[in-house]
Amino acid sequence: MKIAILGGGAAGFFAAITAAEANPAAQVTLLERSGSVLQKVKVSGGGRCNVTHACFDARELVRHYPRGSRELLGPFMRFGPQETIDWFAARGVRLKTEADGRMFPITDDSQTIVECLWNAARSAGVQVLTNMRVDDLKPAGDHWLVQAGRHGTPFRADRVLVATGSSEAVWAILARLGHRIMPPVPSLFTFNVRDARLRDLAGVSAPAVRVQIRGLRLSAQGPLLITHWGLSGPAILRLSAWGARELHGMNYHFPLTVNWLGDKNAADAQAVLERAKEQNARKQIGAHAPFSLPQRLWERLTLAAGLPAGLRWADAGKAASQRLAGELTGGVFQVTGKSTFKEEFVTAGGVDLRELHFQTFESKLFPGLYFAGEALDIDAVTGGFNFQAAWTGGWIAGQAMAG
C-alpha cells in the first residue's frame, strides 16, 4: 500500500507517523512544498510549542472551536489531550501544565517536539520529501495520481491525506474535483481602536470584561488588554474567532460595546456607586475605585463620564453616577481595523465539514481521500487547541489509511 501525505505540518507529520506505525508494510511518503517541515511547531508558543491544553472533557474541549465543535466531539473522545500527552510521553517527551491550562514540553523548547516527531517518523520508515509543491491531484480508478515538484511523473498512491494548511492553491485543486471550499478569512486577531479613553493606557488590563458587537448577537467575556493600537486579550480574541466571517463582511469597521464590569448591568453599577458615595463622601472619586479595575483606567473612565478631576463623592449628583455607570457597563468604542495576534496566523475556511466522515476524516465524495488540520474549515482560540485538532485529525486519518 502506498500512502501519500500532502503537507509537512503538525497534522500531516502526525498522520504519516500514525499510518506507518499502524501498518509497517505500507509505504508512507510525505510531500512538503517548502524546504523544511514542522515550521509552525517550531515557532509556536514563542518557540516553546503549546502542544495542547489541559482540558480532558471532550464536551468542554469543543467549546473552544468556533468552527468544528460539533464534528470534533467524537474524534476528541477517541484521541484527545490525554492521548496526546501519553503519545509524547511514550516517546520520551514529558509535558507540563501552566496556570492557564496551556501545555508545553518541560524543556520549554519547541525543538524537543520537532525532534520527537522526526525520530518517530524515521523509526516508522516515513519518507519525507521537501520542495515538493502539489500541482495537481487526480483520482485514477482505485488509486490517486499526485503531481508534485517541477519535474517527474505523477506520484501514485492508494490513499492520500491533504494536510496542506491554508493553501489556496490546493483548495483550488480540491474545488475542481468537486469539494466545496468555505472562503478563508482571518480568525484570532486584535482590534484597532483610536479613542481618547485609551490613550497612554497601553499595557493596562481588566480582569473580567464583557465585549459585544452592536447589531450582532456576538459577545465574549474574559480579561481584556489595552494595547498601543487598541484592544486585545482573551475576550477580544474569542470575539474575533467566533465573529470571523461577520467581521470580515463588515471590513473590520464596527461599534464595540465594552462592559468593564463583566456581568454587572448599569443598575448594579449605580448601586455600588451610591454605596461608595455614602462611605467615602469626602474622598475624590478618581482616587477611589469601588470596582476591581486598574486605577489609571478608573480615572480615565470617570473623566469620560464627565466627572472633573478632584470631584468628591459628596459633590457628585445622581446624574453623574448614572453617567459613570453607563460608561462602566456600556462604553462604545469604534473599531477601525484588525491586527495579527503575536505569531498566530489562524484562518477560518477550508474544506466544508459536511463533506467528511469524521469517524475516519475521509472524504464523502472520494474514497481514499482524507483531510486533517487547517485544510479543513476548523479553527480554535489560542491555547493549544489548534494543535490538538491537528493531532486528533492526523491520528484518526492515519489509523484509517493504514487499515
C-alpha positions in Angstrom: 0.0 0.0 0.0 1.2 3.5 -0.9 0.1 6.4 1.2 0.8 10.0 0.3 0.7 12.7 2.9 0.5 16.2 1.4 1.8 18.8 3.9 4.6 18.6 6.5 2.9 20.5 9.3 1.7 19.1 12.6 -1.4 17.2 11.2 0.5 15.8 8.2 3.5 14.7 10.1 1.4 13.1 12.9 -0.8 11.3 10.3 2.3 9.9 8.5 3.8 8.6 11.7 0.5 7.0 12.8 -0.1 5.3 9.4 3.4 4.0 9.2 3.4 2.7 12.8 -0.1 1.1 12.3 0.9 -0.6 9.0 4.7 -1.2 8.8 4.2 -2.8 5.4 2.8 0.4 3.9 5.0 2.9 2.0 4.3 6.3 3.5 5.6 9.3 1.7 5.2 12.9 3.0 5.4 15.7 0.4 6.1 19.3 1.7 6.1 22.3 -0.6 8.7 24.3 1.3 12.3 23.4 2.2 11.5 22.3 5.8 8.8 20.7 7.8 7.0 21.4 11.1 7.6 25.2 10.8 4.6 26.2 12.8 5.5 23.7 15.5 9.0 25.3 15.7 7.7 28.9 16.2 4.5 28.3 18.2 4.2 29.4 21.8 7.1 31.8 21.4 9.4 29.0 20.5 8.2 26.7 23.3 5.4 24.9 21.4 2.0 25.0 23.0 1.3 21.3 22.4 -2.2 21.0 23.8 -4.5 22.2 26.6 -5.3 20.5 29.9 -9.0 20.2 29.1 -9.9 16.5 29.3 -13.7 16.6 28.9 -14.4 16.4 25.2 -17.7 18.3 25.6 -15.8 21.2 27.3 -13.0 21.0 24.8 -15.1 21.5 21.8 -16.4 24.8 23.2 -13.1 26.4 22.2 -13.7 25.8 18.4 -15.8 28.3 16.6 -15.9 26.0 13.6 -15.8 22.3 14.0 -17.1 21.9 17.6 -19.9 19.5 16.7 -17.8 17.4 14.3 -14.8 17.1 16.7 -16.7 15.8 19.7 -16.5 12.1 18.6 -12.8 12.4 17.5 -11.8 14.0 20.7 -13.3 11.1 22.7 -11.0 8.8 20.7 -7.9 10.9 20.7 -7.9 14.0 22.9 -5.4 15.8 25.1 -4.8 12.9 27.4 -3.9 10.6 24.5 -1.7 13.4 23.1 0.2 13.6 26.5 0.5 9.8 26.6 1.7 9.6 22.9 4.6 12.1 23.6 5.4 10.5 27.0 5.8 7.1 25.3 8.4 8.6 23.1 10.3 10.3 26.0 8.8 13.8 26.0 7.0 15.0 29.1 4.6 17.9 29.1 3.8 20.4 31.8 0.7 22.4 32.5 0.8 26.1 33.2 -1.7 28.1 35.3 -3.9 28.9 32.3 -4.1 25.3 31.2 -1.6 25.5 28.3 0.7 22.6 28.0 4.4 22.8 26.9 7.3 20.4 26.9 9.2 20.5 30.2 12.2 21.8 28.3 10.3 24.9 27.2 11.8 24.3 23.8 9.8 23.5 20.6 12.8 21.7 19.2 12.0 18.9 21.7 8.7 18.3 19.9 10.2 18.7 16.5 12.9 16.1 17.2 10.4 13.7 18.8 8.3 13.8 15.7 11.3 13.4 13.4 12.6 10.5 15.4 9.2 8.8 15.3 9.0 9.3 11.5 12.4 7.9 10.9 11.8 4.9 13.1 8.5 4.2 11.4 10.1 4.5 7.9 8.3 7.6 6.7 9.9 9.1 3.6 10.0 12.9 3.8 10.4 14.9 0.6 10.7 18.7 0.7 10.4 21.3 -2.0 7.5 19.2 -3.4 4.7 21.6 -4.1 1.5 19.8 -5.1 0.4 21.0 -8.6 -2.4 18.5 -9.2 -4.3 15.7 -7.6 -6.5 13.3 -9.7 -8.4 10.1 -9.0 -7.4 7.3 -11.3 -9.6 4.2 -10.8 -8.7 2.7 -7.4 -5.8 4.9 -6.8 -4.6 8.6 -6.9 -2.1 10.5 -9.0 -0.3 13.3 -7.3 1.7 15.7 -9.4 4.3 17.4 -7.2 7.6 19.1 -7.8 8.7 20.8 -11.1 9.5 17.6 -12.9 8.8 13.9 -12.9 5.9 11.6 -13.4 2.9 11.8 -11.1 3.3 10.0 -7.7 0.9 7.1 -7.5 -0.9 6.5 -4.1 -3.6 4.2 -2.9 -4.6 6.7 -0.2 -3.9 10.4 0.1 -4.1 12.8 3.0 -4.4 16.5 2.4 -2.9 18.4 5.3 -1.6 21.5 3.4 -3.0 24.1 5.8 -4.4 27.3 4.4 -3.1 26.6 0.9 -5.4 28.4 -1.6 -3.6 26.6 -4.5 -4.5 23.2 -3.0 -8.0 24.4 -2.2 -8.4 25.3 -5.8 -7.4 21.8 -6.9 -10.0 20.3 -4.4 -12.6 22.7 -5.7 -12.0 21.5 -9.3 -12.5 17.9 -8.0 -15.9 18.9 -6.6 -15.2 19.7 -3.0 -16.8 22.8 -1.5 -14.3 25.2 0.0 -15.5 27.6 2.6 -13.9 31.0 1.8 -10.9 31.7 4.0 -11.0 34.7 6.3 -8.7 35.7 9.2 -9.6 34.5 12.7 -8.0 35.2 16.1 -7.0 38.9 15.8 -7.0 42.0 17.9 -9.0 45.2 17.3 -7.6 48.6 16.2 -9.2 51.3 18.2 -8.2 55.0 18.4 -10.0 56.6 21.3 -9.1 59.2 23.9 -10.3 57.0 26.7 -7.5 54.5 25.9 -4.7 56.9 25.2 -1.5 56.2 27.1 -3.0 53.1 28.8 -1.1 50.5 26.7 -0.3 47.6 29.0 -3.3 48.1 31.3 -5.6 45.1 31.6 -9.0 44.5 33.2 -9.7 41.0 34.6 -13.3 40.3 33.7 -14.8 42.3 30.8 -17.7 41.6 28.5 -17.5 42.8 25.0 -20.3 42.8 22.4 -20.6 43.8 18.8 -23.5 46.1 18.4 -26.0 44.9 15.8 -24.8 41.3 16.1 -25.5 38.5 18.6 -21.8 38.2 19.3 -20.3 38.6 22.8 -17.5 37.3 24.8 -16.2 37.6 28.3 -12.7 37.4 29.9 -9.6 39.5 30.5 -9.1 42.5 28.2 -5.7 44.2 27.4 -5.3 47.7 26.2 -2.5 48.0 23.6 -0.8 50.7 21.6 -3.2 50.0 18.7 -6.4 49.2 20.5 -7.8 46.2 22.3 -6.5 42.6 22.8 -6.7 39.9 25.4 -8.7 36.7 25.7 -12.1 38.4 25.5 -11.2 40.2 22.2 -9.6 37.1 20.7 -12.6 34.9 21.5 -14.9 37.5 19.9 -12.7 37.8 16.8 -12.7 34.0 16.4 -16.5 33.5 16.7 -17.2 36.5 14.6 -14.5 35.9 12.0 -16.9 35.8 9.0 -19.3 38.5 10.1 -16.4 40.9 10.9 -14.7 40.2 7.6 -18.0 41.2 5.9 -18.0 44.4 7.9 -14.4 45.2 6.7 -13.5 45.3 10.4 -15.3 48.5 11.0 -17.9 48.3 13.7 -19.0 49.7 17.1 -17.9 47.6 20.1 -19.7 47.8 23.4 -17.4 47.3 26.4 -18.7 46.4 29.9 -15.7 46.8 32.1 -17.6 45.1 35.0 -18.4 41.9 33.2 -21.9 40.7 34.2 -22.9 43.8 36.1 -25.5 46.0 34.4 -25.9 49.8 34.8 -28.3 49.4 37.7 -25.9 47.1 39.6 -23.1 49.5 38.9 -25.1 52.5 40.1 -26.0 50.8 43.3 -22.3 50.2 44.1 -21.5 53.8 43.2 -24.2 55.0 45.6 -22.8 52.9 48.4 -19.3 54.2 47.7 -20.7 57.8 47.8 -22.1 57.1 51.3 -18.9 55.5 52.6 -16.4 57.9 51.0 -18.2 61.2 50.9 -15.1 63.3 51.4 -12.8 61.3 49.1 -12.1 62.2 45.5 -13.9 59.9 43.1 -10.9 59.5 40.8 -8.8 58.3 43.7 -11.2 55.6 44.9 -12.3 52.8 42.6 -15.1 50.7 44.1 -14.6 48.0 41.4 -11.7 45.7 40.6 -10.3 47.9 37.9 -6.8 49.4 37.4 -6.5 52.8 39.0 -5.4 54.5 35.7 -8.3 53.0 33.8 -10.8 54.0 36.5 -9.5 57.6 36.4 -9.9 57.7 32.6 -13.4 56.4 32.8 -14.5 58.9 35.4 -13.3 61.7 33.1 -15.0 60.1 30.1 -18.3 60.2 32.1 -17.9 64.0 32.6 -16.7 63.9 36.2 -13.9 66.5 36.6 -10.6 65.6 38.3 -10.7 66.3 42.0 -14.5 65.9 42.3 -15.5 64.4 45.7 -18.1 61.7 46.1 -20.2 64.1 48.2 -20.4 66.6 45.3 -21.5 64.1 42.7 -25.2 64.1 41.9 -27.3 61.2 40.7 -26.9 62.2 37.1 -23.1 62.0 37.4 -23.3 58.5 38.9 -25.7 57.4 36.1 -23.3 58.7 33.5 -20.4 56.8 35.2 -22.5 53.6 35.5 -23.2 53.9 31.8 -19.6 54.4 30.9 -18.5 51.4 33.0 -21.1 49.0 31.6 -21.8 50.2 28.1 -19.0 52.3 26.7 -19.0 52.2 22.9 -15.7 52.1 21.0 -15.3 52.3 17.2 -13.2 49.5 15.8 -11.4 50.6 12.6 -9.3 47.5 11.6 -7.5 44.4 12.9 -4.0 43.3 13.8 -2.4 39.9 14.0 -2.1 38.4 17.5 1.5 37.7 18.2 2.8 34.9 15.9 -0.7 33.3 15.5 -1.9 33.1 11.9 -5.2 31.3 12.2 -7.6 31.1 9.3 -11.3 30.3 9.2 -12.1 28.5 6.0 -11.3 25.3 4.1 -13.0 22.1 3.1 -16.6 22.0 4.0 -17.0 19.8 7.1 -20.3 18.4 5.7 -18.2 16.6 3.1 -16.3 14.4 5.6 -16.8 11.2 7.6 -15.4 12.2 10.9 -15.0 8.6 12.1 -12.1 8.4 9.6 -11.6 12.0 8.3 -12.3 10.6 4.8 -14.0 12.4 2.0 -17.6 11.5 1.4 -17.1 12.4 -2.3 -13.9 10.4 -3.0 -13.0 7.1 -1.2 -9.3 7.1 -0.3 -9.0 10.9 0.1 -8.5 12.2 3.6 -8.1 15.6 5.3 -6.6 16.9 8.6 -5.5 20.2 10.1 -6.1 23.6 8.8 -7.0 22.4 5.3 -10.4 21.9 6.9 -12.9 24.6 8.0 -11.8 24.1 11.6 -10.2 26.6 13.9 -9.9 27.4 17.5 -8.9 30.1 20.0 -5.4 30.3 21.2 -4.1 28.0 23.9 -3.0 24.8 22.2 -6.4 24.0 20.8 -5.5 24.3 17.1 -2.6 21.8 17.6 -4.9 19.4 19.4 -7.2 19.4 16.4 -4.2 18.6 14.2 -3.0 15.7 16.4 -6.5 14.3 16.6 -7.3 14.6 12.9 -3.8 13.2 12.0 -4.1 10.3 14.3 -7.6 9.2 13.2 -6.8 9.7 9.5 -3.5 7.9 9.9 -5.2 4.9 11.5 -7.9 4.8 8.9 -5.5 5.0 5.9 -3.4 2.2 7.4 -6.3 -0.2 7.8 
